[in-house]
Amino acid sequence: MYKRQVLQAMYAAGVGVPDDLAIVGYDDIEFAAAAAVPLTSVRQPAVTMGAMAADLLLEETEAEGAVKPHEHRRVVLQPELVVRRSSLSAR
């Protein structure tokens, strides 16, 4: 929501996006590609995140009665930068 407001406010103030100001969003919501100036955004691997969360939850519940307790682990997934016009200046 804020991304749309920032783009609208910049337009109203006469600030050119991306010529005067580059804007990058996060989560790559549907609005990002459909905006008047398509918004560069960071896309999270949502499907992979959901599958990994389910796997971790199953591991945790299956380990409840086990001899060896469940070990927590940290999982880091790579986001993807989706470059669109809001960060590509003609300069």
C-alpha positions in Angstrom: 0.0 0.0 0.0 2.8 2.5 0.9 4.5 1.9 -2.4 1.4 3.1 -4.3 1.2 6.2 -2.0 4.9 7.0 -2.6 4.5 6.7 -6.3 1.4 8.9 -6.3 3.0 11.5 -4.0 6.1 11.7 -6.1 4.0 12.2 -9.3 1.9 14.9 -7.5 5.1 16.7 -6.4 6.5 16.6 -9.9 9.3 14.2 -9.0 10.2 11.8 -11.8 10.4 8.2 -11.0 13.0 6.9 -11.8 14.8 9.9 -13.3 14.8 11.9 -10.0 14.1 9.2 -7.5 14.4 5.4 -7.8 11.9 3.3 -5.8 12.3 -0.4 -4.8 9.6 -2.3 -3.0 9.5 -5.6 -1.1 7.3 -8.7 -1.6 6.6 -8.1 -5.3 2.8 -7.7 -4.8 0.5 -7.7 -7.8 0.5 -3.9 -7.9 4.2 -3.7 -8.5 4.1 -4.8 -12.1 0.8 -3.0 -12.8 1.7 0.4 -11.5 1.9 3.4 -13.9 5.7 3.1 -13.4 6.3 -0.6 -12.8 8.0 -1.0 -9.5 11.3 -2.8 -9.0 10.7 -5.2 -6.1 12.3 -8.0 -4.0 10.4 -11.2 -4.4 10.5 -13.8 -1.7 10.3 -17.5 -2.6 6.8 -17.9 -1.1 6.0 -21.4 -2.2 9.4 -22.7 -1.0 8.9 -20.8 2.3 5.5 -22.5 2.8 6.8 -26.0 2.0 9.8 -25.5 4.2 7.7 -24.3 7.1 5.4 -27.4 6.7 8.4 -29.7 6.7 9.9 -28.1 9.8 6.6 -28.3 11.6 6.2 -32.0 10.7 9.8 -32.7 11.9 9.0 -31.0 15.2 5.8 -32.9 15.8 7.3 -36.3 14.7 10.2 -35.8 17.2 7.9 -35.3 20.2 8.0 -39.0 21.3 11.4 -39.8 19.8 14.5 -40.7 21.8 16.5 -38.0 20.1 14.9 -34.5 20.5 14.2 -32.3 17.5 17.0 -29.9 16.7 16.0 -26.4 15.6 17.8 -25.2 12.5 18.0 -21.9 10.7 17.0 -21.9 7.1 17.9 -19.0 4.8 16.3 -18.7 1.4 17.4 -16.5 -1.4 15.1 -13.6 -2.5 15.0 -12.5 -6.1 15.4 -8.9 -7.3 12.8 -8.2 -10.0 14.0 -5.1 -11.8 11.4 -2.9 -13.4 11.2 0.8 -14.6 11.0 2.4 -11.1 14.8 2.0 -10.7 16.0 2.3 -14.3 16.9 5.9 -15.0 17.5 7.0 -18.6 20.7 8.8 -17.4 
